[in-house]
Amino acid sequence: MAVLHWIALILSFVATIHNHLGLVEASPNIGVCYGMIGNDLPSATEVVNLYKTYGIGKMRLFDRNPSALQALRGRQINVTLGIRNEDLPNLAVSQDAVNSWFASNVEPYLNDIIFNYISVGNEVIPGALGDYVLPVMLSLQNILDEKNLAGIKVTTVVPGSALGVSYPPSSGEFTSEVSSIMSGIVPFLAQQSSPLMINVYPYFAYASDPANIRLDYAQFTARSPVVQDGSLSYYNMFDAMVDAFLAAMEKIDGVGANVVDVVVSESGWPSDGNGNFTTPELAATYNKNYMNHITSIAGTPKRPGAYIEGYLFAMFNENQKPNGVEQHFGLFHPNMQPVYPVF
């Protein structure tokens, strides 16, 4: 009993310190992308411990990094595992190639890691690698079906540039190149009850056109509707972007296209790199409001009350990314100190 008493006191003290510093724990429903394009980042074990310290319940890995997977064993963090873009051509050749990838990168960890999603490529649609995505998805699904691994969903990640039309949201439509690829992928997702992963960045839209896009609309702080689309009122650009993707999927021929969910695989706001557009204060405001929006389960005007899973980009400032804002999306410095208080 004395041991339990001391544990309770210690946990209470830690919680008090976090709250005093403005470091409130994240909801386990929030994920954070773990990028590794830096030469000064902490070890994978330290990173996983940092996720646990701040109550971050989900991690997106962009590739099958052995150190990260080893560190995740037994830690009860839900994982989205990415297949590298450059691996897609070889994997698309045969079922055997995908079997080998799965046997090396997923199967050894099935008893110790909770895999929610395997994402086939990151932002390769549109692009030269786009045609490889569906064959790999089908081969992966064959493996999951054979092994009765229904808890793992196969998906891919698409950027905002996949949309040829995004305004108003109800007119959302993929480009012609993307539509030809998504005409196979969307029915597959519907059949498997798998979501489409989308990267949603109001920051880039605002920074490219501040004269016509309001900051409060981009940052979830508008108090009245900014965009009216028929009967639907939009207070924030995030919802408008998500609904544009939903509308685009509904325009794809295929049974069940209108029931495919989305997971926001990346969203965030840089804290530096573009003058007054990128301050720690703006980054903190966007990311806090984004997390609140996700955890409120408010859905979007098109799908009110729907749970839209969301990931923040990214865990760290990564010094080997391109100069400018790309190096400043991190919630933490490489020394694991917060760039600004978020959690």
C-alpha positions as CSV (number, residue, x, y, z in Angstrom):
1,M,0.0,0.0,0.0
2,A,2.9,2.4,0.8
3,V,4.4,1.8,-2.7
4,L,1.1,2.6,-4.4
5,H,0.8,5.7,-2.3
6,W,4.2,6.9,-3.4
7,I,3.5,6.1,-7.1
8,A,0.3,8.1,-6.9
9,L,2.2,11.1,-5.4
10,I,4.8,10.9,-8.1
11,L,2.2,10.8,-10.9
12,S,0.3,13.7,-9.3
13,F,3.6,15.7,-9.1
14,V,4.4,15.1,-12.8
15,A,0.9,16.1,-13.8
16,T,1.2,19.3,-11.8
17,I,4.5,20.2,-13.4
18,H,3.1,19.5,-16.9
19,N,0.1,21.7,-16.2
20,H,2.2,24.5,-14.7
21,L,4.3,24.6,-17.8
22,G,1.3,24.4,-20.2
23,L,2.2,20.9,-21.2
24,V,-1.2,19.2,-20.9
25,E,-1.1,15.6,-22.0
26,A,-2.3,14.9,-25.5
27,S,-5.4,12.8,-26.1
28,P,-4.6,9.2,-27.0
29,N,-6.7,9.9,-30.1
30,I,-4.1,12.3,-31.4
31,G,-1.2,11.0,-33.5
32,V,2.1,12.6,-34.4
33,C,4.3,11.9,-37.4
34,Y,7.8,10.7,-36.5
35,G,10.0,12.1,-39.2
36,M,13.7,11.3,-39.2
37,I,15.3,13.6,-41.8
38,G,17.8,15.1,-39.4
39,N,21.3,14.3,-38.1
40,D,20.8,15.4,-34.5
41,L,17.6,13.6,-33.5
42,P,17.3,11.5,-30.3
43,S,17.4,7.7,-30.4
44,A,14.2,5.8,-31.2
45,T,13.9,4.6,-27.6
46,E,14.0,8.2,-26.4
47,V,11.5,9.2,-29.0
48,V,9.0,6.5,-28.0
49,N,9.5,7.5,-24.3
50,L,8.7,11.1,-25.3
51,Y,5.4,9.9,-26.9
52,K,4.5,8.1,-23.7
53,T,5.5,11.0,-21.5
54,Y,3.1,13.3,-23.4
55,G,0.3,10.8,-23.8
56,I,0.6,10.6,-27.6
57,G,-1.3,7.5,-28.5
58,K,-0.5,7.2,-32.2
59,M,2.6,7.3,-34.3
60,R,3.0,7.6,-38.1
61,L,6.2,6.1,-39.4
62,F,7.1,7.0,-43.0
63,D,9.1,3.8,-43.5
64,R,9.9,0.5,-41.8
65,N,12.7,1.8,-39.6
66,P,14.1,-1.2,-37.5
67,S,15.2,0.9,-34.6
68,A,11.8,2.6,-34.3
69,L,9.9,-0.7,-34.6
70,Q,12.1,-2.3,-32.0
71,A,11.6,0.6,-29.6
72,L,7.8,0.4,-30.1
73,R,7.6,-3.2,-28.9
74,G,5.2,-3.5,-26.0
75,R,4.6,0.3,-25.7
76,Q,0.9,0.3,-26.6
77,I,1.2,3.0,-29.3
78,N,-0.9,2.6,-32.4
79,V,1.3,2.6,-35.5
80,T,0.7,3.7,-39.1
81,L,3.5,2.1,-41.1
82,G,4.5,3.5,-44.4
83,I,5.9,1.7,-47.5
84,R,8.7,3.9,-49.0
85,N,7.8,5.4,-52.4
86,E,10.9,4.1,-54.0
87,D,10.0,0.5,-53.0
88,L,6.7,0.5,-54.9
89,P,7.9,-0.5,-58.4
90,N,9.6,-3.6,-57.1
91,L,6.7,-4.5,-54.8
92,A,4.1,-4.1,-57.5
93,V,5.8,-6.8,-59.6
94,S,4.4,-9.8,-57.7
95,Q,2.6,-11.1,-54.6
96,D,5.8,-12.8,-53.6
97,A,7.6,-9.4,-53.4
98,V,4.9,-8.1,-51.0
99,N,5.0,-11.3,-49.0
100,S,8.7,-10.8,-48.5
101,W,8.3,-7.2,-47.4
102,F,5.5,-8.1,-45.0
103,A,7.5,-11.0,-43.5
104,S,10.5,-8.8,-42.9
105,N,8.8,-5.6,-41.7
106,V,5.5,-6.4,-40.1
107,E,5.2,-10.1,-39.1
108,P,8.1,-10.1,-36.6
109,Y,6.3,-7.3,-34.6
110,L,2.7,-8.5,-34.8
111,N,2.7,-9.7,-31.2
112,D,4.3,-6.6,-29.7
113,I,3.1,-3.6,-31.8
114,I,-0.4,-2.4,-32.6
115,F,-0.5,-1.7,-36.4
116,N,-3.6,0.3,-37.4
117,Y,-2.7,1.1,-41.0
118,I,-0.1,0.3,-43.7
119,S,0.1,3.2,-46.0
120,V,1.2,2.3,-49.5
121,G,3.3,5.3,-50.6
122,N,3.3,8.9,-49.4
123,E,1.9,11.5,-51.8
124,V,2.8,9.5,-54.9
125,I,-0.7,10.3,-56.4
126,P,-0.4,12.3,-58.6
127,G,2.9,11.2,-60.0
128,A,4.9,8.6,-61.9
129,L,4.6,6.1,-59.1
130,G,0.8,6.3,-58.8
131,D,0.0,3.3,-60.9
132,Y,1.9,1.0,-58.5
133,V,-0.2,1.8,-55.5
134,L,-3.3,-0.3,-56.1
135,P,-1.4,-3.5,-57.1
136,V,0.6,-3.3,-53.8
137,M,-2.6,-2.6,-51.8
138,L,-4.3,-5.6,-53.3
139,S,-1.3,-7.9,-52.5
140,L,-1.1,-6.6,-48.9
141,Q,-4.8,-7.2,-48.5
142,N,-4.4,-10.8,-49.6
143,I,-1.8,-11.3,-46.8
144,L,-4.0,-9.7,-44.2
145,D,-7.0,-11.8,-45.3
146,E,-5.0,-15.0,-45.2
147,K,-3.6,-14.2,-41.7
148,N,-7.0,-13.0,-40.3
149,L,-5.5,-9.6,-39.5
150,A,-8.7,-7.6,-40.0
151,G,-7.5,-4.9,-37.5
152,I,-4.9,-3.6,-40.0
153,K,-6.2,-1.5,-42.8
154,V,-4.4,-0.8,-46.1
155,T,-4.5,2.7,-47.4
156,T,-2.4,5.4,-49.2
157,V,-1.6,9.0,-48.5
158,V,-2.6,11.8,-51.0
159,P,-1.8,15.5,-50.9
160,G,-4.0,18.5,-51.6
161,S,-2.6,18.7,-55.1
162,A,-4.6,15.5,-55.9
163,L,-7.6,17.8,-56.1
164,G,-8.2,19.7,-59.4
165,V,-11.1,21.5,-57.8
166,S,-11.4,22.3,-54.1
167,Y,-13.7,25.3,-53.9
168,P,-16.5,25.3,-52.9
169,P,-16.1,22.1,-51.0
170,S,-19.1,20.4,-52.6
171,S,-17.4,20.8,-56.0
172,G,-14.3,18.9,-54.8
173,E,-12.9,16.8,-57.6
174,F,-9.7,14.9,-58.3
175,T,-7.6,15.9,-61.3
176,S,-8.1,13.7,-64.4
177,E,-4.8,11.9,-63.7
178,V,-5.7,11.2,-60.1
179,S,-9.3,10.2,-61.0
180,S,-8.0,7.4,-63.3
181,I,-6.0,6.0,-60.4
182,M,-8.5,6.6,-57.7
183,S,-11.2,4.9,-59.8
184,G,-9.6,1.6,-58.6
185,I,-8.5,2.7,-55.2
186,V,-11.7,4.2,-53.9
187,P,-13.8,1.0,-54.5
188,F,-11.1,-1.0,-52.9
189,L,-11.2,1.2,-49.8
190,A,-15.0,1.0,-49.7
191,Q,-15.0,-2.8,-49.9
192,Q,-12.4,-3.2,-47.1
193,S,-13.9,-0.4,-44.9
194,S,-10.5,1.3,-45.1
195,P,-10.0,5.1,-45.1
196,L,-8.2,7.3,-47.5
197,M,-5.3,9.2,-45.8
198,I,-5.1,12.9,-46.8
199,N,-2.6,15.6,-46.0
200,V,-4.4,18.8,-45.1
201,Y,-2.4,22.1,-44.7
202,P,-4.4,25.3,-44.3
203,Y,-1.1,27.0,-43.7
204,F,0.1,26.6,-47.3
205,A,-3.2,28.0,-48.7
206,Y,-3.1,31.0,-46.3
207,A,0.6,31.7,-46.9
208,S,0.1,31.6,-50.7
209,D,-2.9,34.0,-50.7
210,P,-3.2,36.0,-47.5
211,A,-5.1,38.8,-49.3
212,N,-8.0,36.5,-49.9
213,I,-7.7,33.9,-47.2
214,R,-8.4,35.0,-43.7
215,L,-6.0,34.0,-40.9
216,D,-8.9,33.2,-38.5
217,Y,-10.4,30.9,-41.2
218,A,-7.0,29.1,-41.5
219,Q,-6.5,28.9,-37.7
220,F,-9.9,27.7,-36.5
221,T,-10.6,31.0,-34.7
222,A,-13.4,32.5,-36.9
223,R,-16.5,33.2,-34.9
224,S,-19.0,33.2,-37.8
225,P,-19.2,31.3,-41.1
226,V,-16.6,32.4,-43.6
227,V,-17.7,30.2,-46.5
228,Q,-21.3,29.2,-47.4
229,D,-21.7,26.2,-49.6
230,G,-25.4,25.7,-50.2
231,S,-26.8,24.8,-46.8
232,L,-23.4,24.1,-45.3
233,S,-21.5,26.8,-43.3
234,Y,-17.7,26.6,-43.0
235,Y,-16.0,28.3,-40.0
236,N,-12.5,26.9,-40.8
237,M,-10.5,25.9,-43.9
238,F,-9.6,22.5,-42.5
239,D,-13.2,21.3,-42.7
240,A,-13.6,22.8,-46.2
241,M,-10.5,20.9,-47.4
242,V,-11.6,17.6,-45.8
243,D,-15.1,17.9,-47.3
244,A,-13.6,18.7,-50.7
245,F,-11.8,15.3,-50.6
246,L,-15.0,13.6,-49.5
247,A,-16.9,15.2,-52.4
248,A,-14.1,14.1,-54.8
249,M,-14.4,10.5,-53.7
250,E,-18.1,10.6,-54.2
251,K,-17.6,11.6,-57.8
252,I,-15.6,8.4,-58.4
253,D,-17.6,5.7,-60.1
254,G,-17.7,2.8,-57.7
255,V,-20.1,1.2,-55.2
256,G,-19.7,2.6,-51.7
257,A,-17.5,5.6,-52.6
258,N,-19.7,7.9,-50.5
259,V,-19.0,5.8,-47.4
260,V,-15.2,5.9,-47.4
261,D,-13.8,7.7,-44.4
262,V,-10.7,9.9,-44.3
263,V,-7.8,10.0,-41.9
264,V,-5.8,13.2,-41.8
265,S,-2.3,11.8,-42.0
266,E,-0.6,15.2,-41.7
267,S,-1.6,18.7,-40.6
268,G,0.4,21.4,-38.9
269,W,1.8,24.9,-38.9
270,P,5.5,25.8,-39.0
271,S,6.9,27.9,-36.2
272,D,9.6,29.6,-38.3
273,G,10.9,30.0,-41.9
274,N,8.5,32.4,-43.5
275,G,8.5,35.6,-41.4
276,N,5.3,36.7,-39.7
277,F,3.4,33.8,-41.3
278,T,5.4,31.3,-39.2
279,T,5.7,32.3,-35.5
280,P,5.6,30.0,-32.5
281,E,2.4,31.6,-31.5
282,L,0.6,30.9,-34.8
283,A,1.9,27.3,-34.8
284,A,0.7,26.8,-31.2
285,T,-2.7,28.2,-32.0
286,Y,-3.3,26.1,-35.1
287,N,-2.0,22.9,-33.6
288,K,-4.0,23.2,-30.3
289,N,-7.2,24.1,-32.2
290,Y,-6.6,21.2,-34.7
291,M,-6.2,18.8,-31.8
292,N,-9.3,20.1,-30.1
293,H,-11.3,19.9,-33.3
294,I,-10.2,16.3,-33.9
295,T,-10.9,15.2,-30.3
296,S,-14.3,17.0,-30.1
297,I,-15.6,14.5,-32.7
298,A,-17.5,17.4,-34.3
299,G,-16.9,16.0,-37.8
300,T,-17.3,18.4,-40.7
301,P,-20.3,20.2,-42.2
302,K,-20.6,17.4,-44.7
303,R,-20.4,14.7,-42.1
304,P,-21.3,16.2,-38.8
305,G,-20.5,14.1,-35.8
306,A,-18.1,11.8,-37.7
307,Y,-14.8,10.8,-36.1
308,I,-12.0,12.1,-38.3
309,E,-8.7,10.7,-37.1
310,G,-5.9,13.1,-37.2
311,Y,-2.1,13.3,-37.0
312,L,0.1,16.3,-36.3
313,F,3.2,16.9,-38.4
314,A,5.7,16.5,-37.0
315,M,7.4,15.4,-33.8
316,F,10.8,17.2,-34.4
317,N,12.3,20.0,-36.3
318,E,14.4,18.2,-38.9
319,N,17.5,19.9,-40.0
320,Q,18.2,17.9,-43.2
321,K,14.9,18.9,-44.8
322,P,14.9,21.8,-47.3
323,N,15.7,25.2,-45.9
324,G,12.7,27.3,-44.8
325,V,9.4,26.2,-43.3
326,E,10.1,22.5,-44.0
327,Q,12.7,22.5,-41.1
328,H,10.3,24.1,-38.6
329,F,7.1,21.9,-38.4
330,G,8.3,20.2,-35.2
331,L,6.6,20.2,-31.9
332,F,9.9,19.5,-30.3
333,H,13.5,20.5,-30.8
334,P,16.0,17.6,-31.3
335,N,16.9,18.0,-27.6
336,M,13.3,17.0,-26.8
337,Q,12.4,20.4,-25.4
338,P,9.0,21.8,-26.8
339,V,9.3,24.4,-29.5
340,Y,6.2,25.9,-27.9
341,P,3.6,24.6,-25.4
342,V,1.1,22.4,-27.2
343,F,0.3,19.4,-24.9
